[in-house]
């Protein structure tokens, strides 16, 4: 049961670093992978709300 909050914390850290990379206009390909991760995270949250919240 501890693995879920730890994984979510790692995910949020990656999202925060990706946002910082876009704000600072860092060069590289990794920031685009982070952008994909952010969009998939948003889709995941919407999916969970549609299952459990009844959107």
N, CA, C and O atoms as a GROMACS GRO file, in nm:
protein
  220
    1UNK      N    1   0.081  -0.121   0.000
    1UNK     CA    2   0.000   0.000   0.000
    1UNK      C    3   0.085   0.127   0.000
    1UNK      O    4   0.036   0.234  -0.035
    2UNK      N    5   0.211   0.115   0.038
    2UNK     CA    6   0.298   0.233   0.041
    2UNK      C    7   0.348   0.266  -0.099
    2UNK      O    8   0.388   0.380  -0.124
    3UNK      N    9   0.347   0.170  -0.189
    3UNK     CA   10   0.401   0.190  -0.322
    3UNK      C   11   0.320   0.291  -0.402
    3UNK      O   12   0.377   0.364  -0.484
    4UNK      N   13   0.189   0.298  -0.382
    4UNK     CA   14   0.106   0.390  -0.459
    4UNK      C   15   0.140   0.536  -0.426
    4UNK      O   16   0.161   0.613  -0.520
    5UNK      N   17   0.146   0.578  -0.300
    5UNK     CA   18   0.184   0.717  -0.274
    5UNK      C   19   0.327   0.750  -0.316
    5UNK      O   20   0.355   0.862  -0.360
    6UNK      N   21   0.418   0.654  -0.303
    6UNK     CA   22   0.556   0.678  -0.345
    6UNK      C   23   0.562   0.697  -0.497
    6UNK      O   24   0.629   0.789  -0.545
    7UNK      N   25   0.494   0.613  -0.571
    7UNK     CA   26   0.489   0.628  -0.716
    7UNK      C   27   0.425   0.757  -0.759
    7UNK      O   28   0.470   0.820  -0.855
    8UNK      N   29   0.318   0.797  -0.690
    8UNK     CA   30   0.252   0.923  -0.723
    8UNK      C   31   0.342   1.042  -0.693
    8UNK      O   32   0.342   1.140  -0.767
    9UNK      N   33   0.419   1.034  -0.585
    9UNK     CA   34   0.512   1.142  -0.552
    9UNK      C   35   0.623   1.151  -0.657
    9UNK      O   36   0.662   1.262  -0.695
   10UNK      N   37   0.672   1.038  -0.704
   10UNK     CA   38   0.773   1.039  -0.811
   10UNK      C   39   0.714   1.098  -0.939
   10UNK      O   40   0.781   1.175  -1.008
   11UNK      N   41   0.590   1.062  -0.970
   11UNK     CA   42   0.524   1.117  -1.088
   11UNK      C   43   0.509   1.268  -1.077
   11UNK      O   44   0.538   1.341  -1.172
   12UNK      N   45   0.463   1.317  -0.961
   12UNK     CA   46   0.447   1.461  -0.943
   12UNK      C   47   0.579   1.534  -0.951
   12UNK      O   48   0.585   1.647  -1.001
   13UNK      N   49   0.686   1.473  -0.902
   13UNK     CA   50   0.819   1.533  -0.914
   13UNK      C   51   0.858   1.546  -1.061
   13UNK      O   52   0.911   1.650  -1.102
   14UNK      N   53   0.833   1.445  -1.139
   14UNK     CA   54   0.863   1.451  -1.282
   14UNK      C   55   0.781   1.555  -1.354
   14UNK      O   56   0.831   1.624  -1.442
   15UNK      N   57   0.655   1.567  -1.317
   15UNK     CA   58   0.569   1.669  -1.377
   15UNK      C   59   0.621   1.808  -1.343
   15UNK      O   60   0.628   1.894  -1.430
   16UNK      N   61   0.657   1.830  -1.217
   16UNK     CA   62   0.708   1.961  -1.176
   16UNK      C   63   0.837   1.994  -1.250
   16UNK      O   64   0.855   2.108  -1.296
   17UNK      N   65   0.927   1.898  -1.263
   17UNK     CA   66   1.052   1.923  -1.334
   17UNK      C   67   1.028   1.948  -1.483
   17UNK      O   68   1.098   2.028  -1.544
   18UNK      N   69   0.930   1.880  -1.540
   18UNK     CA   70   0.895   1.905  -1.680
   18UNK      C   71   0.840   2.045  -1.702
   18UNK      O   72   0.874   2.111  -1.800
   19UNK      N   73   0.756   2.090  -1.610
   19UNK     CA   74   0.702   2.225  -1.620
   19UNK      C   75   0.814   2.328  -1.606
   19UNK      O   76   0.816   2.428  -1.679
   20UNK      N   77   0.905   2.305  -1.514
   20UNK     CA   78   1.018   2.396  -1.497
   20UNK      C   79   1.104   2.398  -1.623
   20UNK      O   80   1.152   2.504  -1.662
   21UNK      N   81   1.124   2.283  -1.687
   21UNK     CA   82   1.203   2.277  -1.810
   21UNK      C   83   1.138   2.358  -1.921
   21UNK      O   84   1.208   2.422  -2.000
   22UNK      N   85   1.004   2.355  -1.929
   22UNK     CA   86   0.938   2.434  -2.032
   22UNK      C   87   0.943   2.582  -2.000
   22UNK      O   88   0.958   2.664  -2.091
   23UNK      N   89   0.931   2.618  -1.874
   23UNK     CA   90   0.936   2.760  -1.836
   23UNK      C   91   1.074   2.818  -1.864
   23UNK      O   92   1.086   2.930  -1.914
   24UNK      N   93   1.180   2.742  -1.832
   24UNK     CA   94   1.317   2.789  -1.854
   24UNK      C   95   1.363   2.770  -1.998
   24UNK      O   96   1.474   2.809  -2.033
   25UNK      N   97   1.279   2.708  -2.081
   25UNK     CA   98   1.310   2.681  -2.222
   25UNK      C   99   1.440   2.603  -2.237
   25UNK      O  100   1.529   2.640  -2.314
   26UNK      N  101   1.448   2.494  -2.162
   26UNK     CA  102   1.564   2.407  -2.169
   26UNK      C  103   1.567   2.336  -2.305
   26UNK      O  104   1.463   2.311  -2.365
   27UNK      N  105   1.687   2.306  -2.351
   27UNK     CA  106   1.701   2.232  -2.475
   27UNK      C  107   1.698   2.082  -2.444
   27UNK      O  108   1.738   2.039  -2.336
   28UNK      N  109   1.651   2.005  -2.540
   28UNK     CA  110   1.653   1.861  -2.523
   28UNK      C  111   1.520   1.796  -2.553
   28UNK      O  112   1.418   1.863  -2.570
   29UNK      N  113   1.524   1.665  -2.561
   29UNK     CA  114   1.408   1.585  -2.598
   29UNK      C  115   1.328   1.537  -2.478
   29UNK      O  116   1.210   1.507  -2.490
   30UNK      N  117   1.392   1.530  -2.362
   30UNK     CA  118   1.329   1.476  -2.242
   30UNK      C  119   1.208   1.559  -2.200
   30UNK      O  120   1.110   1.504  -2.148
   31UNK      N  121   1.212   1.688  -2.223
   31UNK     CA  122   1.098   1.772  -2.181
   31UNK      C  123   0.972   1.737  -2.260
   31UNK      O  124   0.861   1.753  -2.208
   32UNK      N  125   0.987   1.691  -2.383
   32UNK     CA  126   0.870   1.651  -2.461
   32UNK      C  127   0.812   1.519  -2.409
   32UNK      O  128   0.690   1.499  -2.413
   33UNK      N  129   0.897   1.432  -2.363
   33UNK     CA  130   0.849   1.310  -2.299
   33UNK      C  131   0.774   1.345  -2.171
   33UNK      O  132   0.672   1.282  -2.140
   34UNK      N  133   0.823   1.444  -2.098
   34UNK     CA  134   0.754   1.488  -1.978
   34UNK      C  135   0.617   1.548  -2.013
   34UNK      O  136   0.521   1.530  -1.938
   35UNK      N  137   0.608   1.618  -2.124
   35UNK     CA  138   0.480   1.674  -2.167
   35UNK      C  139   0.380   1.563  -2.198
   35UNK      O  140   0.262   1.574  -2.165
   36UNK      N  141   0.426   1.456  -2.260
   36UNK     CA  142   0.340   1.340  -2.286
   36UNK      C  143   0.295   1.279  -2.153
   36UNK      O  144   0.180   1.238  -2.138
   37UNK      N  145   0.387   1.275  -2.056
   37UNK     CA  146   0.354   1.221  -1.925
   37UNK      C  147   0.246   1.305  -1.856
   37UNK      O  148   0.156   1.251  -1.792
   38UNK      N  149   0.256   1.436  -1.870
   38UNK     CA  150   0.156   1.524  -1.809
   38UNK      C  151   0.019   1.500  -1.872
   38UNK      O  152  -0.081   1.490  -1.802
   39UNK      N  153   0.015   1.490  -2.006
   39UNK     CA  154  -0.114   1.468  -2.071
   39UNK      C  155  -0.174   1.332  -2.036
   39UNK      O  156  -0.295   1.320  -2.018
   40UNK      N  157  -0.090   1.229  -2.026
   40UNK     CA  158  -0.140   1.098  -1.986
   40UNK      C  159  -0.189   1.099  -1.841
   40UNK      O  160  -0.285   1.030  -1.808
   41UNK      N  161  -0.124   1.176  -1.755
   41UNK     CA  162  -0.169   1.189  -1.617
   41UNK      C  163  -0.305   1.254  -1.608
   41UNK      O  164  -0.390   1.214  -1.528
   42UNK      N  165  -0.327   1.357  -1.691
   42UNK     CA  166  -0.457   1.424  -1.693
   42UNK      C  167  -0.564   1.328  -1.743
   42UNK      O  168  -0.674   1.322  -1.687
   43UNK      N  169  -0.533   1.252  -1.847
   43UNK     CA  170  -0.629   1.154  -1.897
   43UNK      C  171  -0.659   1.047  -1.793
   43UNK      O  172  -0.773   1.001  -1.782
   44UNK      N  173  -0.558   1.007  -1.717
   44UNK     CA  174  -0.578   0.908  -1.612
   44UNK      C  175  -0.673   0.959  -1.504
   44UNK      O  176  -0.761   0.886  -1.459
   45UNK      N  177  -0.654   1.084  -1.463
   45UNK     CA  178  -0.741   1.143  -1.360
   45UNK      C  179  -0.884   1.154  -1.412
   45UNK      O  180  -0.979   1.125  -1.339
   46UNK      N  181  -0.901   1.196  -1.538
   46UNK     CA  182  -1.035   1.203  -1.597
   46UNK      C  183  -1.098   1.065  -1.603
   46UNK      O  184  -1.218   1.050  -1.577
   47UNK      N  185  -1.019   0.966  -1.639
   47UNK     CA  186  -1.068   0.828  -1.643
   47UNK      C  187  -1.115   0.781  -1.506
   47UNK      O  188  -1.221   0.720  -1.492
   48UNK      N  189  -1.034   0.811  -1.403
   48UNK     CA  190  -1.074   0.771  -1.268
   48UNK      C  191  -1.202   0.841  -1.222
   48UNK      O  192  -1.288   0.780  -1.160
   49UNK      N  193  -1.214   0.971  -1.254
   49UNK     CA  194  -1.336   1.042  -1.216
   49UNK      C  195  -1.456   0.988  -1.291
   49UNK      O  196  -1.566   0.982  -1.236
   50UNK      N  197  -1.437   0.949  -1.417
   50UNK     CA  198  -1.551   0.896  -1.492
   50UNK      C  199  -1.595   0.761  -1.438
   50UNK      O  200  -1.713   0.727  -1.443
   51UNK      N  201  -1.501   0.683  -1.386
   51UNK     CA  202  -1.538   0.553  -1.329
   51UNK      C  203  -1.603   0.570  -1.193
   51UNK      O  204  -1.710   0.515  -1.167
   52UNK      N  205  -1.536   0.646  -1.105
   52UNK     CA  206  -1.582   0.654  -0.966
   52UNK      C  207  -1.672   0.773  -0.937
   52UNK      O  208  -1.749   0.770  -0.842
   53UNK      N  209  -1.662   0.878  -1.019
   53UNK     CA  210  -1.740   0.997  -0.992
   53UNK      C  211  -1.868   1.007  -1.074
   53UNK      O  212  -1.960   1.080  -1.038
   54UNK      N  213  -1.872   0.934  -1.182
   54UNK     CA  214  -1.992   0.937  -1.267
   54UNK      C  215  -2.007   1.065  -1.346
   54UNK      O  216  -2.114   1.124  -1.348
   55UNK      N  217  -1.899   1.108  -1.410
   55UNK     CA  218  -1.906   1.231  -1.491
   55UNK      C  219  -1.999   1.208  -1.609
   55UNK      O  220  -2.019   1.298  -1.690
   0.00000   0.00000   0.00000
